[in-house]
Amino acid sequence: MFAAADIRVGGDRPWDVQVHDPSCWCQVLSQGSLGLGETYVAGQWDCGALDQFFTRLLLVQADDRLGQGHRWRLAWQLRDRLLNLQSLGRSTRVARQHYDIHPEVFAAMLDPWRQYSCGYWERARSLAEAQEHKLRLIAAKLQLEPGMRVLDIGCGWGGLAAYLARHHGVEVVGVTLSVEQLELAREHWPGLPLRFELCDYRQLEALELPRFDRIVSVGMYEHVGPRNARTFFLAARQALRDDGLVLVHTIGYRLTTRRTDPWIDALIFPHGRLPSPRDLATAFESDFLVEDWHNFGPDYDATLMAWHRNVEQAWPGLEPRIAERCGGLEGARGFRRFWRYYLLCCAGFFRARQGQLWQLVLSPALAAAERPAYRSVRPGSCALSGSVP
């Protein structure tokens, strides 16, 4: 597999591998992707450019070849068929496992709007610009007007909600399952018409809110899963006015599959699942009409590399603070390797074009004939020209 990908063990190119403990091969061959990640984090091998290493492996389908015949893959497939891995209880635990750890890392890594999702890089020269351009693009696609009410499902730290309220005069209700995100969102954006709640999309009725003019969900749908996809869109339809719009921003996969990377599934986003176009269409087609479907997956590569640079530059200040939580400097350095592996293997995933990034604009299907025709935003023109409104 390494030969097919032009990767050498002991080579001097950035994507070549330096092995410090040859016993790592046994774990890689027995556990596939999970073993590859765990042995890297343990310091058993190194690579100067993990993003290039993974791009090369993915282009020769090494992930499929490593997984063939593994008993754990069959076990995970059975688990997916028998259990709802994205149930409300599991979703709450997942939110706290990933989003509630090391807030100082996210603060150092992200832009001023705290966007933990793909930026839009067509005209951007920095991460901050790319994320602001993404926010402008979302606002333009939603066709916002002052006084509208917007629901943000999976609001994160509240940056999107704050941007829309500040620059477009709308009221926003944001929901999240992360306690850390909720606390920061409530404290960080004073003076704006915002409301943040600890709430799942399956619990929206409990908030007793009037219907919204617009609904937006950025970087959350990956946690919904195939068993709950129809429920998600039903909840969105019930919360939306008949003349409203929904924008869903999600990572996607070109093929319909229940497979996910074992290392990512075990340690980063447990039970996350990437939808295919067919998965999405099957989930929403009974209730919504597709007004726009935009793919800018390569921009996630640039976003992830910018996050990686930010963490590496901030590391001298981060290390002692993380060491306090990780049991000393050795634990902090292990976390650094873990986070580096996460960001750069994902960059390779998008660079190899296996990962997609979609923004869908949907409108209620039954009311389509009663509304003016939706005109898709040309991303390179009006959405990003001039100053912020």
N, C-alpha and C positions, 0 to 999 in steps of 0.2 A: 504493500500500500504506500509506503514512503517513497519507493522508487517511482511509482506511477505519479505521485505528486511532486517529484523532484525535491524531496526532503532527504537530507543526509544526517546520519547519526555521527556527531563529532565534526560536522562541517563548519565552515567559517562564514556562511551567509546568514543574514538576519533570521531567516525562517528555519534554519537547521536546528537540530536538537542536540543538547549536551546532557548526557546521562551521568548522574552521580551515583546512582544505586541500581545496578542491572536487575535487581529483583522486581523493579517496577513493571517489567514486561509481563510477569505472571499475572499481576493484578489487572493490567490493561487488557490482556487477552481473556481473562476470566470475567471481567466486569464491563468491558467496553468503555463507553464514554464516562461512566461513573468512575471507573478505575483510572482513566486518563486524568480526570480532574483531581481526584484525591491524591494521586501520586505527585502531581505538580504542586499542589498546596503543601504537601509534606516535604517539598524540596528535593525530591528524588530525580527530577530532571528540570532542565531550563530551556528557554528559547528566547532569543533576543527580540523577536517580533511575533508574538502569539497571534496577532490578527492575520498576518500573512500565512503563518503555519496553518491556521484553521481554514482560511480561504482555499488554500491548495488541497487540503484533505477533503473539504466538502465538494470541490469541483470534480473529484474522482469518486464521489459517493463512498468515501471510507466509513462514514457513519453507518450506512446500511451494512457494509461488509463486516464491521466489528460487531454488529448486533445479531447477525445470523446465528440461529441455533442456541442462543442464550436462554437458559431456563427462566431467568428473571424477566425477560421480555414477555414470554407467555404468561407468567404470573401477573405482570402489570396489565396485559390486555384483558385477562379475566377480571381483574380488579375494576377496570374501567367499565366493563360490561355489567358487573354485578352491583356496583356502588355508585351513588351520586357523590362524586368526589368534590363537587362544588356546592354542597349543601350549605345552609346558613351557618351552622356551627363550624364546619371546616373552613368556610370562607373567612369567618371572623378570626380563626387561629392563623390562617395564612397572612392576613393583613398585619397582624401583630408580629409575625415571625420576620417579615421582610421590611415593612415600612416603619416599624417602631424601633429598629435597631440603629444605633450610632447616628443620631440626628446631626452631629457635627460633620459626618462624612457627606451627607446630602447637602448640607449648607455650603460646604467647600466645592462640591461637584457641580451644583446646578447654577442656573442663571438667576438674575434678580427676581424674576417672576416664579421661581421654584417649579419649573416645568420638568417633570420626570417622564418625558415622552419625546417622541421624535420632533426635532426642529425642522424648519423649512429653509433650505440653503440656496435656492436659485439665485438670490441676489445678496445673500448674507456673507459677511466677512468675519463674523465671530459667532460664538454660541449665543451670546445675548441677542444679537441681531436675528439669528435663525429662529430663536424661540419667540421673539416679538413678532416676526413675520408670520410664524405659525398662528399666533393669536389673532393677528389682523386677518389672516386668511379664514379662520374659523368664523370671526365676526362677519366678514363679508358674505360668506356662504349662508349664514343664518339670517341675513337680511334684517338685522336688528333695527328697531325704532325705539326712541326714548319712551320709557314707561312700560315696556314689555316686561313680562315675568319669565325668568329662565330657570330651569332645573338642571343642575350639574351633577350627574350620577358618577360617583367616583371622583370627588372634587380635589383629592390630594391635599396640598397645603393651601389651597384657595387662590392660587395665582390667576388661573383662568377666570374665575368668578370675579376677582378684584379688577382685572383688566376690563372685562365686559361692563362692569358697573361704572368704572371710572371714565372710560372713553366712549361709552355708548348710552349711558343714562338708563340702564336696565336694573331691575331688582333680581337678585340671584339667590336661590336656595341650593346649597351644596350638601351632598351626603357622602359619607365615608365610613369605613369600618375600622379605621386606624385611630386610636386614641391620641397618639403623638401628632398626627396630621390635624385632627380636630382641634386640639388645644392651640397649635400654632396658627391655624386658620382663623380662629376666633380672636386671637391677640394681635395678629400681624397686619391686619388691613382695617384700621379704625376709620370711622367717618363715612363708610360706604354702606349702601342698602343691601347688606349681605346677611344671610342666616345659614349657619352650618349645623348639621345634625349627625349624630352617630346612628346611622340607619342604612340598611340594605335595600336594594331596589325592590325586594320582595316585601318590604315593610312600609312602603310609601303611604298606603292608605291610613296607617296609624297616625301619620302627621296631620291628617285632615286638612290638606292644602287644596285651594282651588286649582283648576286646570291651568297649565302653563302655555305661554305663547311659543316657547322654544324649549327643546331639551338637547343637551349636549353631554357626551360621554367620551372622555379622552383617556386612552390607556387603561381602561378598566374591563372592556369586553373580553379580553384574554382570560380573565378569571371566571367568566360565566359558565363555560363548559357546554357540551352538546345537550346534556339532559335539561339544562335550564334556559337554553337559547330562546325557545318559544315563550317561556315565562317572562324573560327580560323584555321582549318586544311587546308582549301584551301589557306589561306594567307601564311601558313607555306610552303605548297608545291610550291607556286609560287616564294617564296623567296629562295628556296633550289635548289642546283645543283642536277642533276640526280643521281650522285654517292654519295650524301650526307646522313647524318643521323640526326634524330630529337630525342631529349630526353625530355620527359614530366614528371615532378615530381609533383604529385597532391594528395591531400586527396581524398579518395573515400568512397562510401557507398555500402554495399554489395547488397542492393536491389534497383531496379529502382523505384524512387519515386520523386515527386516534393515537398515533405515535407522538411522543415528545422526547426531547433529549433527557436521558436519565439523570445526568448531573444537575441540569437546570431544574428538573422536576423534584429532585430530592432536596436540593440545598438553596435554591434561589426563589422560584415561584412554584411551590408545591401545588400539584393538581391543576396548574394552568394548562390551557389547551388553545392552540392557534386555529382559528376557523379557516376553512377554504371558501371560495366564492359560493360553492353549492351549499355549504353549511349555513352561510349567512342568508342566502336567498330563501332556503327552505324555512328558516326561522321567521323571516319578516314578511314573506310574500302575501300572506292572508290579510295583513293589516296595512301594509305600506307600499307606496310606489317609489321606485328609485328615481330620484331627480338628478343625482350626480354621483359618480364613483371615480375617485382620484387615487392613483397609486404613486407614491414617491418614496418607495422602499430604500433606494440608495442613500437617501438623506439620513437614514438611521445609522449608517456606517459613520458618516461625518459626525453625527451627534455623539455616538459612543466614543469615538476617538477624542473628541473634545472633553467629554466627562473624564476619560482616562488621564488626559494631560492635566486637568484641574486637580485631580486627586494626587497625582504624582508631585505636582508643584507644591501642594499644601501639606504633603506628608510630614515634613519636619515638625510642623505644629500639631498635626493630628496624632502622631505616634504616641506621645506621652498620655494623651487623653484617652486613646483607645486602649493603651496598656492597662489603665486603671480598671477597665471593664473586662479585659481578656486575660487577666492573671499575669501581667508582666510584659516585657518587651518581646519575648518570644511569641506570645499569643498575638500581640499587635502585628508582628511581622508575618505571622501566618494569615491574619486577616488581610493584610496588604496583598499577599499572593492570591488569596481567595478572590478578592475584589477585582484585582487585575485580570485574573483568568476569566471571571464573569464578563467584564466589559469587553475584553478583546475576543473571546470566543463568539460573543454576540455580534461584534463588528464583522468578523469573518463570515458569519451566517448571512448577514445582509449583503456583504460585498460579493458573495458567491451567488446572489440573487435567489437563494432559497427562501429568505424572509421577504415579505412584502409589507408595506405600510399603506393602509387604505383609509381614506376619509369618504364616508357615504353620507349623502344628504337624502333623507326620506320624508315623504309627506303622507298623511292618511289617505289610503286608497279610495275609500268610499266617497270622500269629499273632493276628489281631484278635479272633477269637471266644474266645480263651483269656484275654484281659485284661479287667479291669473297664472299664466304659464311661468314656471320657474326657469330662470336663465342661469346657466352654470357660470361661475366666476372663472375668468381667465387668470390663473395664478400669477403669471408674469406681468400682468398689467395693472388694472385698477386696484387690486387688493393691496398692493405693496407700494404704490406710487404716492408721492407726497408725504406730508406729515401725518402723524396719528390724529384722527378726528377728535 
